[in-house]
Amino acid sequence: MMKKVKKATPELATSKTIVWWDMDSCPLPNGYEPSRVGPRIDTELKNQGYNGPLTIIGIGNLEGVPHDFLKALSSGGVVIKQLPLGSDMMSCVRRALFSREPRFEPPLSMMLITAVHADLLEDVICVFFNRGPLYNLLLAFPAVTEHADPEPPTLLVDNFGGEWVWDRLGLLKDPDLGSANYDTRRQDTGCESHCCGLCDDFSSDSFDDFKAHLDSPQHAVKSYLAKVEAKRREFVRWFGWDDSDDEDDTPKPQKAREKIQGRPSLQGFLS
């Protein structure tokens, strides 16, 4: 289902489009063939007049994701990226927008597939709004994150080139067998490489090399250290320790005891 869609303007019809897919918050429906994702998104964009170079980036925490699943995504033209420690897709998008790399120069269309509520996209929307009409924002989201307000702010809505629901009736719908744009993937898929944000941004154009990296002892060590660091940060948040603790003379253990009164037991944290 398309919630709000505008056909590509002449300036955007042949310019580049970059898709960021948050695989953590927008997983595929059960039983959906991962190799279909790239061609399906490609077809839907072509149906709306976006015919320029297309890059589709699937980004998330790849821990425990079967390699066969990732290989199928790659075969459909999806570039796969492992998130850096403590990061999320929106942080990566913001860094990209302010990187001044040539690939993010106008004219540019960017599609965000994420379960982040539209209200939380305001900073990204403002960037596109301030940069003018040659920056175009597209959005796809699960049905559960549709606008709570039946009349969202004008700035929010008017600067979406299109809105889709991320399900089998929307962006992932079955292809129209009679369509001239029947689920095919255009050849120009951009210059992005598969990338591991945990390992000093290891990157490779080859999925086989990327898979070999994910299987390597070096990546296993980095992944383990990342999990330890994530648990440490969670522990710090649990006990209420942060940088502001250094602003007064209250001992940290005492401050922690004061903050955690009434919280669940430590056993709940460790479980």
C-alpha positions in Angstrom: 0.0 0.0 0.0 1.3 3.5 -0.9 0.2 6.2 1.6 1.4 9.2 -0.4 3.3 9.1 -3.6 4.6 11.7 -6.0 6.0 10.8 -9.4 9.7 11.7 -9.8 10.3 15.2 -11.2 12.3 15.5 -14.4 15.4 16.5 -12.4 15.1 13.4 -10.2 14.0 10.9 -12.8 17.5 10.0 -14.0 19.5 11.0 -10.9 20.8 8.6 -8.3 18.6 7.1 -5.6 20.1 5.6 -2.3 17.9 3.3 -0.2 18.8 2.7 3.4 17.0 -0.4 4.8 17.1 -0.9 8.6 17.1 -4.7 8.8 16.8 -4.6 12.6 13.6 -2.7 12.8 12.1 -3.7 9.5 12.7 -7.5 9.1 11.3 -9.3 6.1 7.9 -11.0 6.6 8.1 -14.7 7.4 8.7 -16.8 4.3 9.6 -13.8 2.1 12.4 -14.7 -0.3 15.3 -12.3 0.4 16.6 -12.3 -3.2 13.4 -10.6 -4.1 14.0 -7.5 -2.0 16.3 -5.7 -4.3 14.3 -6.2 -7.5 11.0 -5.5 -5.7 12.2 -2.1 -4.4 13.8 -1.4 -7.8 10.5 -2.1 -9.6 8.5 0.1 -7.3 10.8 3.0 -7.7 10.8 2.6 -11.5 7.0 2.6 -11.4 7.2 6.0 -9.8 9.6 7.3 -12.4 13.0 6.9 -10.6 15.2 5.4 -13.4 18.7 6.6 -12.4 21.4 4.7 -10.6 20.1 2.8 -7.6 22.0 1.7 -4.5 20.2 -0.4 -1.8 21.9 -0.7 1.5 20.8 -3.3 4.1 22.2 -2.3 7.4 21.9 -3.8 10.9 23.4 -6.1 13.5 24.4 -9.2 11.5 25.1 -11.4 14.6 23.3 -14.7 14.1 22.0 -13.8 10.6 22.4 -16.9 8.4 25.0 -16.4 5.6 22.6 -17.9 3.1 20.1 -15.2 3.9 22.8 -12.5 3.4 24.0 -14.1 0.2 20.4 -14.1 -1.2 20.1 -10.4 -0.4 23.4 -9.7 -2.1 22.3 -11.7 -5.2 19.3 -9.3 -5.5 21.5 -6.2 -5.5 21.5 -5.3 -1.8 24.7 -4.0 -0.3 25.1 -5.3 3.3 26.6 -3.4 6.2 27.2 -4.4 9.8 26.5 -1.5 12.2 29.3 0.0 14.2 29.1 -0.5 18.0 26.5 1.7 19.6 25.3 3.1 16.3 22.0 2.8 14.4 20.9 3.3 10.9 19.7 6.9 11.4 23.1 7.8 12.8 24.7 6.4 9.7 22.3 8.4 7.5 23.0 11.6 9.3 26.8 11.1 8.9 26.3 10.4 5.2 24.3 13.6 4.7 27.0 15.7 6.3 30.0 13.9 4.8 30.1 16.0 1.6 30.9 13.0 -0.4 30.1 13.5 -4.2 27.6 10.6 -4.1 25.4 12.6 -1.7 25.4 15.7 -3.8 22.2 16.8 -5.5 20.1 15.8 -7.3 19.6 13.0 -4.9 16.6 10.8 -3.8 17.0 8.9 -0.6 14.6 6.2 0.7 14.6 5.3 4.4 13.0 2.0 5.4 12.8 2.2 9.1 10.4 1.6 12.0 11.5 4.9 13.6 8.3 7.0 14.0 8.0 9.8 11.5 8.2 12.4 14.3 11.7 11.2 15.1 12.8 11.7 11.5 12.3 15.5 11.8 16.0 16.3 11.8 16.6 14.4 8.6 13.5 15.9 7.0 14.7 19.4 7.9 18.1 18.7 6.2 16.3 17.8 3.0 13.9 20.7 3.3 16.8 23.2 3.8 18.8 21.8 0.9 16.1 22.5 -1.6 14.0 20.6 -4.2 16.9 18.6 -5.6 17.0 16.6 -2.4 14.1 14.2 -2.3 13.1 12.0 0.7 11.2 8.7 0.3 9.9 6.7 3.3 8.8 3.1 4.0 7.6 1.9 7.4 5.7 -1.0 9.0 2.0 -0.4 9.5 2.5 -0.2 13.3 4.5 3.0 12.9 2.1 5.0 10.7 1.4 8.6 11.7 -0.5 8.7 15.0 -1.7 12.2 14.1 -4.3 12.0 11.2 -3.0 15.4 10.0 0.8 15.4 10.4 2.7 18.7 10.1 2.9 20.0 6.6 6.7 20.1 6.7 6.7 16.4 7.5 4.3 15.3 4.7 5.0 17.6 1.9 8.7 16.7 1.8 8.1 13.0 1.3 8.4 12.1 -2.4 6.6 8.9 -1.4 5.4 6.8 1.5 5.0 3.0 1.4 4.0 0.4 4.0 6.7 -2.2 4.6 4.5 -5.4 4.1 3.3 -7.8 1.5 0.5 -5.3 0.5 2.9 -2.4 0.2 6.5 -2.2 -0.9 6.9 -6.0 -0.7 3.7 -6.8 -2.6 3.7 -9.6 -5.2 4.8 -8.3 -8.7 2.4 -7.4 -11.4 3.1 -10.1 -14.0 1.8 -7.8 -16.8 3.9 -4.8 -15.8 6.7 -3.6 -18.1 8.7 -3.1 -14.9 8.2 -6.7 -13.6 10.7 -7.1 -10.7 14.1 -6.7 -12.3 17.2 -5.1 -10.9 18.8 -2.4 -12.9 22.5 -2.9 -13.7 23.9 0.3 -12.2 23.9 -0.4 -8.5 26.3 2.4 -7.4 29.7 2.1 -5.9 28.9 0.9 -2.3 30.7 -2.1 -0.9 29.7 -4.6 1.8 31.1 -3.2 5.0 31.7 -4.2 8.6 31.5 -1.3 11.0 32.9 -3.4 13.9 36.2 -4.1 12.2 37.6 -0.7 11.2 35.2 -0.4 8.4 36.4 -3.5 6.5 34.8 -3.4 3.1 34.7 -5.5 0.0 32.9 -5.5 -3.3 32.8 -9.3 -3.2 30.2 -11.0 -1.0 32.4 -14.1 -0.7 35.2 -11.9 0.7 32.7 -10.3 3.1 31.4 -13.7 4.2 35.0 -14.9 4.8 35.6 -11.8 6.9 32.5 -12.5 9.0 33.8 -16.0 9.6 37.4 -14.9 10.5 38.9 -15.0 14.0 39.6 -11.3 13.8 35.9 -10.5 13.3 34.9 -13.0 16.0 37.2 -11.2 18.5 35.8 -7.8 17.5 32.2 -9.1 17.8 32.9 -10.5 21.2 34.5 -7.3 22.4 31.5 -5.3 21.0 29.1 -7.5 23.0 31.2 -7.0 26.2 31.2 -3.2 25.6 27.5 -3.2 25.0 26.9 -5.1 28.2 29.1 -2.7 30.1 27.2 0.3 28.8 23.9 -1.3 29.7 25.3 -2.0 33.2 26.3 1.7 33.5 22.9 2.8 32.5 21.3 0.3 34.8 23.1 1.8 37.8 22.6 5.3 36.7 26.3 6.2 36.2 27.0 8.8 33.6 29.4 11.7 33.0 27.4 14.0 35.3 28.5 11.8 38.2 31.8 13.7 38.2 30.1 17.0 38.8 29.6 16.6 42.5 31.4 14.9 45.4 28.8 12.2 46.0 30.6 8.8 45.8 29.4 6.8 42.8 28.4 3.7 44.8 26.2 5.9 47.0 24.7 7.7 44.0 24.0 4.4 42.3 22.3 3.0 45.4 20.1 6.1 45.5 19.2 5.8 41.8 18.4 2.1 41.7 16.0 2.0 44.7 12.8 0.5 43.6 14.3 -1.0 40.4 14.1 -4.7 39.6 16.8 -6.9 41.1 20.3 -7.3 39.4 19.3 -10.8 38.6 16.8 -9.4 36.1 19.7 -7.5 34.4 21.8 -10.5 34.2 19.1 -12.8 32.9 
